[in-house]
């Protein structure tokens, strides 16, 4: 005969099972709420590839790419390669293992064209959710944004370049309106005159239509108000490489298994004052100096690390959206997300930045950050139960 304790244990197990089913159903419902209708092929498209991962890549005639429709770039002098290369980097326009993307299995863009990932027809053009990002710098809580980052404080445009090697992961994002990011920011100006250039990887369902990890760039010249966009989704970034598609999918690391890394560099060209983007030492393209009011002279500050957006606005205390690998920083290599080899270039030198970094972790019970020599580990599982 079953005892009262037996019935109690069974009831508890049943309750746990029902809660798990409800939670899984709720999360799945949120994750389904993503539109995947693509925009039309851009003008100047001569060939289109569809990768097995679903990315659609259009090969667009170089001079027809979106950048040159920007009103400030009508008389822009095109720069096909940097005037100099930071840290001994040299030009390469070949498909290496580090630059391989799923669409390459279908072919290559022909000479005279550049690969552009086709966006969603309704993707957000501007990053208005980051309108209050500057509050993080002043350590003012934003109910939707959480960060685990390190900062290198420069002054009056003293920073002319930065580089770091990121491990790439696929964190769980709880809702279609949420996102998880690992990136670098170069920053100049304040208030409505804030300029930033950003690059890294993210899981951003509302932007990409799914939950795969994608490379991305972003820029703004007015504190995320009207200017700027992701990737090549508006006039701005000039794509030069015919190999690497900004915004396309990346391979990801395995917990306690192989680690996938990508080195990302942003560097101010000393002659043109354009900010060049490099991936694994390969120049991909640049952000023209004409786009900016402050960054054209150099950056005042650089940030590296992770960010999540929680659409419920609960100060990050009731979200299952993960940052980095979804594991805490203290787990270390092979388990936690990391950035290694952080460097800063000023007008006359290049140096490792780890000895002068300041840290900000806005929700330390949910996400963490830890520095070990020249490696910064960051991330966490979120806070599903407050």
C-alpha positions in Angstrom: 0.0 0.0 0.0 1.3 3.4 -0.9 2.0 5.7 2.0 1.2 9.4 2.3 4.9 10.2 1.7 4.8 8.1 -1.5 1.8 10.1 -2.8 3.6 13.4 -1.9 6.7 12.4 -3.8 4.6 11.4 -6.8 2.7 14.7 -6.7 6.0 16.6 -6.5 7.4 14.7 -9.5 4.2 15.3 -11.4 4.3 19.1 -10.6 8.0 19.3 -11.7 7.1 17.4 -14.9 4.2 19.8 -15.7 6.3 22.9 -15.0 9.0 21.6 -17.3 6.5 20.9 -20.1 5.0 24.4 -19.6 8.4 26.1 -19.6 9.5 24.2 -22.7 6.3 25.1 -24.4 6.5 28.7 -23.5 10.1 29.0 -24.7 9.3 27.2 -27.9 6.4 29.5 -28.5 8.6 32.5 -28.1 11.3 31.0 -30.4 8.8 30.4 -33.1 7.7 34.0 -33.3 10.2 35.0 -36.1 9.5 36.2 -39.6 11.6 34.7 -42.4 10.4 36.6 -45.4 13.5 37.8 -47.4 13.9 41.2 -49.1 14.3 41.3 -52.8 17.7 40.9 -54.5 19.6 44.2 -54.5 20.3 46.1 -57.7 23.4 44.9 -59.4 23.0 41.2 -58.4 24.6 39.0 -61.0 24.5 35.7 -59.1 22.8 34.3 -56.0 23.8 31.4 -53.8 21.7 29.7 -51.0 23.7 28.0 -48.4 22.6 24.8 -46.7 22.1 26.9 -43.5 19.5 29.0 -45.3 21.7 32.1 -45.9 21.0 33.7 -49.3 24.1 35.5 -50.7 23.9 37.8 -53.6 26.9 38.6 -55.7 26.5 42.4 -56.3 28.6 44.5 -58.7 31.1 46.4 -56.6 29.9 49.9 -57.5 26.2 48.9 -57.1 26.6 48.0 -53.4 24.4 49.9 -50.9 27.2 52.1 -49.5 27.4 54.4 -52.4 23.8 55.5 -52.1 24.6 57.3 -48.9 24.4 61.1 -49.5 27.7 61.7 -47.8 29.5 59.3 -50.2 28.5 60.7 -53.5 32.1 62.0 -54.0 33.8 59.4 -51.9 37.2 58.2 -53.0 37.1 54.4 -53.0 39.8 52.7 -51.1 40.4 49.1 -52.4 42.9 48.2 -49.8 44.4 49.7 -46.7 47.3 52.1 -47.0 49.1 50.1 -44.2 48.4 46.9 -42.3 48.2 46.7 -38.5 50.3 44.1 -36.7 52.0 42.8 -39.8 48.7 41.8 -41.5 48.9 41.3 -45.3 46.2 41.3 -48.0 44.6 38.0 -48.8 41.5 37.6 -50.9 41.5 33.8 -50.9 39.0 31.4 -49.2 40.9 30.0 -46.2 39.5 27.6 -43.6 39.0 30.6 -41.2 36.9 32.4 -43.8 34.8 29.5 -45.0 31.1 30.0 -44.8 28.3 27.5 -45.7 27.4 29.3 -49.0 31.0 28.7 -50.3 29.9 25.0 -50.9 27.7 26.4 -53.8 30.4 28.5 -55.5 32.2 31.8 -55.4 31.3 35.4 -56.3 32.9 36.4 -59.7 35.6 39.1 -59.9 34.2 42.6 -59.7 31.4 41.7 -57.3 31.0 41.4 -53.5 28.9 39.0 -51.5 26.0 40.5 -49.6 23.8 38.5 -47.3 20.2 39.2 -48.2 18.3 40.6 -45.2 14.8 40.0 -44.0 12.2 42.3 -45.6 11.2 43.5 -42.1 14.5 43.4 -40.3 15.2 46.3 -37.9 17.4 48.8 -39.8 18.6 50.7 -36.7 19.6 49.4 -33.3 17.2 51.6 -31.3 17.2 49.1 -28.5 20.8 50.2 -27.7 19.7 53.9 -27.4 20.4 53.6 -23.7 23.7 51.7 -24.1 25.7 54.7 -22.9 23.9 54.3 -19.6 26.0 51.2 -19.1 29.1 53.3 -19.4 27.8 55.4 -16.5 26.7 52.3 -14.7 23.0 53.2 -14.8 20.8 50.1 -15.1 18.8 49.6 -18.3 15.9 47.2 -17.7 16.4 45.4 -21.0 20.2 45.3 -21.5 22.8 43.3 -19.6 26.5 43.4 -20.1 29.7 41.6 -19.0 32.4 43.7 -20.6 35.9 45.2 -20.2 36.8 48.8 -21.2 40.0 50.4 -22.3 39.7 54.2 -21.6 41.5 56.4 -24.1 41.2 60.2 -24.5 40.4 62.6 -27.3 40.6 60.2 -30.2 43.8 58.6 -29.0 42.8 55.0 -30.0 43.4 54.2 -33.7 42.8 50.4 -33.7 41.9 47.3 -31.7 42.0 43.6 -32.1 40.8 40.5 -30.3 40.3 36.8 -30.9 36.8 35.6 -30.0 35.6 32.0 -29.3 32.3 31.5 -31.2 29.3 29.9 -29.6 25.5 29.5 -30.1 23.8 30.6 -26.9 20.2 29.9 -26.2 18.0 33.0 -26.8 14.7 32.7 -25.0 12.4 34.8 -27.3 12.3 35.9 -30.9 12.6 39.5 -29.7 15.7 38.9 -27.5 19.4 38.6 -28.6 22.8 37.6 -27.4 26.0 39.2 -28.6 29.8 38.9 -28.2 31.6 41.9 -29.8 33.9 44.9 -29.7 32.9 48.5 -29.7 35.0 51.5 -30.7 33.4 54.6 -29.3 33.9 58.4 -29.7 31.7 61.3 -28.6 28.9 61.6 -26.1 25.2 62.1 -25.9 23.4 62.5 -29.3 26.8 62.9 -30.9 27.9 59.4 -29.9 29.7 57.5 -32.7 30.3 53.7 -32.5 31.6 50.9 -34.8 30.8 47.4 -33.6 31.8 43.9 -34.8 31.4 40.4 -33.5 29.0 37.5 -33.5 25.4 37.3 -32.3 22.2 35.2 -32.2 19.5 37.8 -33.1 16.3 36.1 -34.4 14.4 39.3 -35.2 17.2 40.4 -37.4 18.3 37.1 -39.0 15.1 35.1 -38.9 16.6 32.2 -36.9 18.7 31.1 -34.0 22.0 30.4 -35.7 25.2 32.3 -34.9 26.1 35.1 -37.4 28.9 37.5 -37.9 27.8 41.1 -37.8 28.9 44.7 -37.9 27.0 47.8 -36.8 27.6 51.6 -36.9 25.9 54.8 -35.7 26.9 58.4 -35.7 24.0 59.8 -33.6 23.7 57.5 -30.5 21.6 54.8 -32.3 18.9 57.3 -33.3 18.5 57.6 -37.1 21.9 56.8 -38.6 23.5 53.4 -39.0 22.5 49.8 -39.4 23.7 46.2 -39.3 26.0 44.8 -41.9 25.1 46.2 -45.4 21.4 46.7 -44.7 21.7 50.5 -45.3 24.3 52.7 -47.1 27.5 52.9 -45.1 29.9 50.0 -44.9 32.0 49.5 -48.1 32.5 45.8 -48.8 35.8 45.1 -50.6 36.3 41.3 -50.1 34.6 39.0 -52.6 35.1 36.1 -50.2 33.6 36.9 -46.8 29.9 37.8 -46.5 29.3 40.1 -43.5 26.2 38.8 -41.7 26.5 35.2 -42.7 26.6 32.1 -40.5 29.7 31.0 -38.5 30.7 27.6 -37.2 30.6 27.3 -33.4 32.5 25.9 -30.6 31.6 22.7 -28.7 31.5 22.5 -24.9 34.6 20.6 -23.7 35.4 20.0 -27.4 36.9 21.9 -30.4 36.9 25.6 -30.0 36.1 27.9 -33.0 37.8 31.3 -32.9 37.7 34.4 -35.1 40.2 37.2 -34.9 38.5 40.6 -35.5 40.4 43.9 -36.0 39.1 47.4 -36.5 41.8 49.8 -37.6 41.8 53.5 -38.5 43.7 54.0 -41.8 46.2 56.8 -41.3 45.8 58.3 -44.8 42.0 58.0 -45.6 40.8 58.0 -42.0 38.5 55.1 -42.9 38.0 52.4 -40.3 38.9 49.0 -41.8 37.4 45.7 -40.7 39.7 42.6 -40.8 38.7 39.0 -40.1 41.6 36.6 -39.5 43.9 39.2 -40.9 41.9 39.6 -44.1 40.6 43.1 -45.0 36.9 42.8 -45.5 35.9 46.4 -46.1 35.7 49.7 -44.3 33.5 52.3 -42.7 34.1 55.6 -44.6 35.3 58.6 -42.5 32.5 60.7 -44.0 29.9 58.7 -41.9 31.2 60.1 -38.6 31.5 63.3 -36.7 34.1 62.0 -34.1 35.4 58.5 -35.0 37.1 59.9 -38.1 39.7 61.3 -35.7 40.1 58.2 -33.6 38.2 56.5 -30.7 38.0 57.6 -27.1 37.2 54.2 -25.7 37.1 50.5 -26.7 34.8 47.8 -25.1 35.0 44.1 -25.5 32.6 41.4 -24.1 29.1 40.2 -24.1 25.6 41.7 -24.1 22.1 40.3 -23.9 18.7 41.9 -24.7 15.8 40.8 -22.5 12.5 42.0 -24.1 10.6 41.5 -20.9 12.6 44.2 -19.2 13.1 42.4 -15.8 16.6 43.8 -15.2 17.9 40.4 -16.5 16.7 38.6 -13.4 14.1 36.4 -15.0 15.5 35.5 -18.5 16.9 32.3 -19.8 18.8 34.1 -22.6 22.3 33.0 -22.3 25.5 35.0 -22.9 28.6 33.6 -24.5 28.6 29.8 -24.2 25.9 29.9 -21.5 28.4 28.9 -18.9 30.1 31.1 -16.2 33.5 32.6 -16.7 35.2 30.6 -14.0 34.7 27.4 -15.9 37.6 28.5 -18.2 38.8 27.3 -21.5 36.7 24.9 -23.5 33.6 25.7 -21.4 33.3 29.5 -21.1 33.3 32.0 -23.9 36.5 34.1 -24.2 38.4 36.9 -25.9 42.1 36.6 -26.1 45.0 38.8 -27.2 43.2 42.1 -26.8 45.3 44.9 -28.3 45.1 48.6 -28.6 46.8 50.7 -31.3 47.5 54.4 -30.7 49.0 56.7 -33.3 52.5 55.6 -32.5 52.4 52.1 -30.8 50.5 48.8 -30.4 50.2 47.2 -27.0 48.3 44.5 -25.1 45.4 46.1 -23.3 44.8 43.6 -20.5 46.7 45.5 -17.8 44.6 48.6 -17.9 41.1 47.2 -18.4 38.1 48.3 -16.4 35.2 45.8 -15.8 31.4 46.1 -15.8 29.0 43.3 -15.1 25.5 44.6 -14.7 23.8 41.4 -13.5 26.5 39.4 -11.7 24.1 36.8 -10.4 23.2 35.9 -14.0 26.4 36.6 -16.0 30.1 36.8 -15.1 33.5 38.0 -16.3 36.9 37.0 -15.3 40.4 37.9 -16.6 43.2 35.4 -16.7 46.5 36.8 -18.0 45.7 37.9 -21.6 42.3 36.1 -21.8 39.0 37.5 -20.7 36.3 34.9 -20.0 32.6 36.0 -19.9 29.1 34.8 -20.1 26.4 32.9 -18.1 23.1 31.0 -18.2 20.8 33.9 -17.4 18.5 33.8 -14.4 15.5 31.7 -15.1 14.1 31.8 -11.6 15.2 35.2 -10.3 
